[in-house]
Amino acid sequence: MSMPANDEEVDERLHSLETAQAVQVATQTGAQATQAATQAGQAATTAAAHAGTWSTMSAGGAGLVAGIFLGLAIAKS
C-alpha cells in the first residue's frame, strides 16, 4: 500500500474507514436484534404449543368424564 500523496487523500481514506466501521457496527447490531427476535418468537411458539396441548388434554378429559356420567345415566334408565 502506497503512502498518501496529500492531506485530501488521507481525509478520503479516513472517511472510507469510518464509513466501513459504521456499516460493520450497524450490521452486527442488526444481527443481534434479529437473533433476539428469533429467540423471543421461538419461546412464544413453544409456550403456545404447550398451552394448546394442555387445553386439548383438559377438554378431552372433561369430555371423557361427561361421557362416563352420560353413559351411566343412560344405562340406568
C-alpha positions as CSV (number, residue, x, y, z in Angstrom):
1,M,0.0,0.0,0.0
2,S,1.4,3.3,-1.0
3,M,1.7,6.4,1.2
4,P,-1.0,9.0,0.6
5,A,0.2,11.9,-1.5
6,N,-1.6,14.7,0.3
7,D,-4.0,15.6,3.2
8,E,-7.1,15.3,1.0
9,E,-6.2,11.7,0.2
10,V,-5.7,11.0,3.9
11,D,-9.0,12.5,4.7
12,E,-10.7,10.4,2.0
13,R,-9.2,7.2,3.2
14,L,-10.1,8.1,6.8
15,H,-13.7,8.8,5.8
16,S,-13.8,5.4,4.0
17,L,-12.6,3.6,7.1
18,E,-15.1,5.4,9.3
19,T,-17.9,4.5,6.9
20,A,-16.8,0.9,6.8
21,Q,-16.7,0.7,10.6
22,A,-20.1,2.3,10.9
23,V,-21.5,-0.3,8.4
24,Q,-19.9,-3.1,10.4
25,V,-21.4,-1.9,13.7
26,A,-24.8,-1.5,12.1
27,T,-24.7,-4.9,10.6
28,Q,-23.7,-6.5,13.9
29,T,-26.4,-4.6,15.8
30,G,-29.0,-5.7,13.3
31,A,-27.8,-9.4,13.5
32,Q,-28.1,-9.3,17.3
33,A,-31.6,-7.7,17.1
34,T,-32.7,-10.4,14.6
35,Q,-31.3,-13.2,16.9
36,A,-33.1,-11.7,19.9
37,A,-36.4,-11.5,18.0
38,T,-36.0,-15.1,16.7
39,Q,-35.4,-16.4,20.2
40,A,-38.4,-14.5,21.6
41,G,-40.5,-15.8,18.8
42,Q,-39.3,-19.3,19.4
43,A,-40.1,-19.0,23.1
44,A,-43.6,-17.7,22.4
45,T,-44.2,-20.5,19.9
46,T,-43.1,-23.1,22.5
47,A,-45.3,-21.6,25.1
48,A,-48.3,-21.6,22.8
49,A,-47.7,-25.2,21.8
50,H,-47.6,-26.2,25.5
51,A,-50.8,-24.2,26.2
52,G,-52.6,-25.8,23.2
53,T,-51.5,-29.3,24.3
54,W,-52.7,-28.8,27.9
55,S,-56.0,-27.2,26.8
56,T,-56.7,-30.1,24.4
57,M,-55.9,-32.6,27.1
58,S,-58.1,-30.8,29.6
59,A,-61.0,-30.7,27.1
60,G,-60.6,-34.3,26.3
61,G,-60.5,-35.3,30.0
62,A,-63.7,-33.2,30.7
63,G,-65.4,-34.9,27.7
64,L,-64.4,-38.3,28.9
65,V,-65.8,-37.7,32.4
66,A,-69.0,-36.2,31.0
67,G,-69.3,-39.2,28.7
68,I,-68.9,-41.6,31.5
69,F,-71.6,-39.9,33.6
70,L,-73.9,-39.7,30.5
71,G,-73.3,-43.4,29.8
72,L,-74.2,-44.3,33.4
73,A,-77.3,-42.2,33.3
74,I,-78.4,-43.8,30.0
75,A,-77.6,-47.3,31.3
76,K,-79.8,-46.7,34.4
77,S,-82.8,-45.6,32.5
